[in-house]
Amino acid sequence: MKVLGRLAANLALVAAGIILALLIAEVGLRVANHWYPYFFCFDPDTGWGLRAGISGHYNREGESFVSINRDGIRGPLRTHRKPPNTFRVAVLGDSYAEAIQVPYEDTFSAVIERKLRDCPALHGKRVEVLDFGVDGYGTAQELIRMREKAFAYAPDAVVLAVFLGNDIRNNSIVLEANQCRPFYILRGGKLVLTGPLFDSPSFRLWCMARFEYRDAALSDLFENAFTILWRHPRNPSATQPEERAINYNIYKPPADQAWRDAWNVTDALIEQIHDESVAHHALFLAMTLDTGIQVWPDPSVRAQFMRWQHISDLFYPDEQIEALGRRDGFEVLALAPQLQQYADAHHVFLHGFKNPGFGHWNAQGHRVAGELMTSRLCTMIASQAGH
């Protein structure tokens, strides 16, 4: 018994030592100058959101110092009450709008804020652009974020950034693997909120734990080490331009009922965002973002990709949203054709950092896209003033 007692005591000391070492490591990682924080947290309505008040460096793709204000929005903190003589723009979107790959001043939201001031139709008004983008969001989450966050700031215009590369899938309860998000289905022509996040308390608890455990610095350390040591994802290239985050089914008419339903729900969600924007006396612009291959600055690479994927029109998804806008009477800015023209003319990559051509927009991509958005918004403001 004495031997067992000594063994138990020794094991307890070892366990205590391990726990103490882990605690010291956790504290050390949190205070170290090179700690790169996890910017996301659980949100009971959208599944996740940006962690209010956090700031730190980001370098997984591109590099920037990221600050999230106390209202959970990237960018300057604004008052809910709109200042006099101010025109406000609310930007809804996913990681393209969030844009933590570049410094905030290089994001398309910041470009719009600087450039739109010169719009003659604003007659010298101050411009504020609020960036409500969150990585991984689909249109359903953007609708909810508009209701819960954006409308509180009384925007004069709502810009919906639609990333067709994966938004269609994100909006489908059948196609989307990440179920820690709200879904809508169409029932009798009406959008109905559903999904395990709302229907299952135990699943909701699991989703909360999934995001909150990432607040531990050691969890990030172990995850990064696992990625480096055991995962070896192949980087896309000009000869194999396949990005894991993009669904290439979007370039073709839907092949089955699941994709038809996904498109129908997406259309209905965009229509709902338009309708609610108008009800709040805001201009509405739906803007389709491009994918890297659509604007690859070499027509032969694009043609090779189209043959490989049996695609006849790289702009098929953008054209579907343009048709929706014509049918329902709202403005659509399809960026891909114009960005392709720019990339071809200037022989530049608008996407990518260490691996040019792939991933998110770089600073030049944000600048060109932001200028195109500004031009369309100015035209819309002038048209409204004329009426």
Secondary structure, DSSP 8 states (H G I E B T S, - for coil): -HHHHHHHHHHHHHHHHHHHHHHHHHHHHHHSTT-----EEEETTTEEEE-TT-EEEE-SSS-EEEEB-TTS-BS----SS--TTEEEEEEE-SHHHH-TTS-GGGSHHHHHHHHHTT-GGGTT-EEEEEE---TT--HHHHHHHHHHTGGGG--SEEEEEEETTTHHHHT-TTT-S--SS-EEEEETTEEEEESHHHH-HHHHHHHHHHHHGGGSHHHHHHHHHHHHHH-------SSS---TT--GGGGS---SHHHHHHHHHHHHHHHHHHHHHHHTT-EEEEEEE--TGGG-S-HHHHHHHHHHHT-S-TTHHHHHHHHHHHHHT-EEEEHHHHHHHHHHHHT--SB-SSSTTSSSB-HHHHHHHHHHHHHHHHHHHHHHHH-
